[in-house]
Every structure is written in C-alpha cells, then in structure tokens.
Amino acid sequence: MDDGDDIYMRSWTGTIIGPHNSVREGRIYQLKLFCGKDYPEKPPTVRFHSRINMTCVNHETGVVEPKKFAMLSNWQRHYTMETMLTQLKKEMSAPGNRKLVQPPEGACEKED
C-alpha cells in the first residue's frame, strides 16, 4: 500500500520479476495499481513505473491498456491484485511479447 493514511486502500505498488526464458528474465518491474471507488466491481488502473515494451502497455505512459489486456477488458469481481500481477507476468512470456526489445534495465516512466 502506498499511503498508510488512505483508509480506502486505493493506491498500491506491485513488483514483477521477469519470467525465465524471456528478454525480461531476472529484471524487476515496479507497477502502480489504483483501485477507484468502484473497485472491485471495476478493474484497477495499472501503470508500469519501470519502462517495459509489451503489446498491452502504452509506450509513452506505461499504462496497461484495458482493450489490449483481456483481464482488464473482461474484469470480474473475484479477481485480485495478485491475479493481475500473475497474468501480466504470463503476458510477458506470450509469443507477441517474449522477444520484444526492451528499454535499458532500470529505466523508469516519467512521473505525471
């Protein structure tokens, strides 16, 4: 949780370690997850803080685009943030993403 004073627990930081046998192997990716007032009925907003090249991530903002990531576009109330992170890690190994050239390790998206 990002803010211990947030009684609604809306802002979270997640971490994904890049999957084996991919160009991301061993890299550490930081993400921000924001759960709006309609969560868990509506999905959280997910944004990579670490720069990453994936087909479902906006290359300028780091935002995971719901139309390009099935879990967000087909959100179900029982999904969790852990489920979201697990699915993003699986997506990193998907054929369309597995070998995409990546930004230098440690590069971060611009802050808003």
Disulfide bonds with the S-S distance in Angstrom:
none
